[in-house]
Amino acid sequence: MAGGTLGHLSIGTIVAGTSFVINSSSNTDTSTIGCEIFEHVVRPDGHLAAVLPEPEPASLSAALRRAIGAAPDQ
C-alpha cells in the first residue's frame, strides 16, 4: 500500500535464511509491501518474480531487485 512520498527502491541488507531490507530514496516513504519467499519470489501484484530452488544471498538479491523493478546488480 502506497504511503508518503514514494521513492526509488533498492535492496539493502540480506541475511541468508532470515531477512532482507528494501530501502527507499525518500525519507517520507511509508509504503508497505507483502512478499513471501519460499522457492518462489512473488511480487506484491501477484506475478512470479523468480524460482529459487536453493536460495542464497546473490540469487535472492537479484530476484528482489526484479520484483521491485530495480536495475540489476552491477
C-alpha positions in Angstrom: 0.0 0.0 0.0 1.5 3.3 -1.0 2.1 6.0 1.6 4.0 9.2 2.0 6.3 10.4 -0.8 7.2 7.4 -3.0 10.9 6.9 -3.7 13.1 4.7 -5.8 13.6 1.3 -4.2 16.8 -0.6 -3.6 17.8 -3.8 -1.8 19.7 -3.3 1.5 21.0 -5.9 3.8 20.2 -9.6 3.2 20.6 -12.1 6.0 20.5 -15.6 4.4 17.6 -17.6 5.7 16.4 -14.8 7.9 15.5 -11.4 6.4 16.1 -8.7 3.8 15.7 -4.9 3.7 14.1 -2.8 0.9 15.3 0.8 1.1 13.6 3.9 -0.4 15.3 7.0 -1.6 12.5 9.0 0.1 12.8 9.6 3.9 9.0 10.0 4.0 8.1 6.8 2.1 5.8 4.9 4.4 4.6 2.3 1.9 4.2 -1.3 2.8 4.7 -4.4 0.7 4.0 -8.0 1.1 6.5 -10.6 0.0 6.7 -14.3 0.6 9.9 -16.2 -0.2 9.8 -20.0 -0.3 11.3 -21.4 -3.5 9.4 -18.6 -5.4 9.6 -14.9 -5.1 6.1 -13.3 -5.8 5.7 -9.6 -6.4 3.1 -7.7 -4.4 0.9 -7.7 -7.6 0.9 -11.5 -7.6 3.3 -12.0 -10.5 6.1 -14.6 -10.2 9.5 -12.8 -10.0 11.8 -15.8 -9.5 12.1 -19.5 -8.8 14.9 -20.2 -6.3 15.5 -23.9 -5.8 18.4 -23.2 -3.4 18.1 -19.5 -2.3 21.4 -17.8 -1.4 22.1 -14.1 -1.0 23.2 -13.3 -4.6 20.2 -15.0 -6.2 17.8 -13.6 -3.6 19.2 -10.1 -4.2 18.7 -10.4 -8.0 15.1 -11.8 -7.5 14.2 -9.0 -5.1 15.6 -6.4 -7.5 13.5 -7.8 -10.3 10.4 -7.9 -8.0 10.7 -4.1 -7.2 11.6 -3.1 -10.7 15.2 -2.1 -9.9 18.2 -2.3 -12.1 20.3 -5.5 -11.9 23.3 -5.6 -9.5 26.5 -4.3 -11.1 
